[in-house]
Amino acid sequence: MHFLTRRIFLGRASLASAGTLLSALDGSTADTPISWRAAIIGHTGQGNYGHDLDLVFQGLSTVKVVAIADPDAAGRTRAAQRSQAKSQYADYREMLAKEKSDLVVIATRWSAEHHAMAMAALHSGAHLLTEKPFTVSLTQADEILALANRTRRKIAVAHQMRLAPNVMHLQHAIADGIMGELVHMRSWGKQDSRSGGEDLIVLGTHIFDMMRLFAGDALWCSARVSCQGHAITRADTRDATERIGPVAGDVIEAQFGFTHGITATFTSRGELRQTLGPWGLELLGTKGAVRILMDIDPRVLRRQRREMMPAGISEEWLPLEDDPTLHFKAAQRGTVPANRRVIEDWLDAIEHNREPQCSGRNAMKAIEMVMAVYAAGLSGKRVTLPLPQRVHPLMS
């Protein structure tokens, strides 16, 4: 598996001097610097600019932000100043038609507009980075991925934790046998006022992306999704607090099966917020356990057991040895460096014609696990993945 770290990225001939992709596209020599034209799409008051995605190109000499689009005039002016965009547009379609950008960022948090924006960006010939949730439905995700495949464009989605240095370090540690064979994963959402269906789509997509990082594709799902004590029906469908598609349920208990007998659970239940603490994922193996406390800067902890005579066994959750993030300075933490890792990997994927680590396909698979929860909850039966029905279960 390919892992891209900042040290490796910077240790290569820089993207600006390599010129590999530009040579492949227009026949220029390898000495020609790559220069990317980037455009950003936001919508102030309708999802805004999630997790600083309007700032992703700051400090990259190889990328010039040529334009930003936002229907809100005041918000557009502020975003243009933040991103240092040269031009401003009220309509993103006009921007895409006039600017002919190489790279487009869909920054709005609300996914209701993602499909239309993504299709327009891909039709314009741009590679795409988008905020999560990727789409509202699998139908939308499939259409975007199909167009990207036809046009040979690369899609990245802001699942930043996949490229967190300590998560990458954990992958190598697991491969070296730190916890034996992975057997089970258990996870829980933030379980705040969004507990249930909204927690599932907003935080669950991050969690399911991480599950797949360690266990591969899910094969089946069974779930109980309840609303005020009863199993949901489509009549319980409601709008989320943000425009991210329909949601249902205030309590979710879901189970997944993966290859090699690995199983996993996802819980979102408001009464457990204080008990479980920060949202996260636990990996349970035959020789140990690891807990990932999830955030833009996740914490990775390993369960350490010590025999304490005569008291018995003592347990502590301690950081992994050689965790590269333990001595990070403030400038190395937060959304800007987390987004930078996604951007660097995305540009490297374009240059070397590979899928980004935070790919559109991976994002679709996370959305599919969300839809599987609803499909299983509505039917009361285990469902198999990939899901044959691509329409949102709450809308079909």
Protein Blocks (a to p, Z undefined) as FASTA:
>chain_A
ZZddfklmmmpccfklnommmmmmnopafklccdddddddddehilpagehllmmmgoia
kbccfbdcdfblklmmmmmmmnopabdcfblklmmmmnopabdcdfbfblklmmmmmmmm
mmnopacdddddfblbfklmmmmmmmmmmnopacddddfklmgmklmmmmmmmmnopnop
afbdcdddekpakgcjlmmmmmmmmmmmmmmmmnopafbdcddddeehiacdfklgccdf
bdebjaedjbdcdddddehhiacdddddfklmmmnmpaddddddfkbccdddddfbdcdd
ddddddddfkbpaddddddehiaklmpcfklgcjklmmmmmmmmmmmmmmnopadfklfk
lmmmmmmmmmmmmmmmmnopacddddfblbdfklZZ
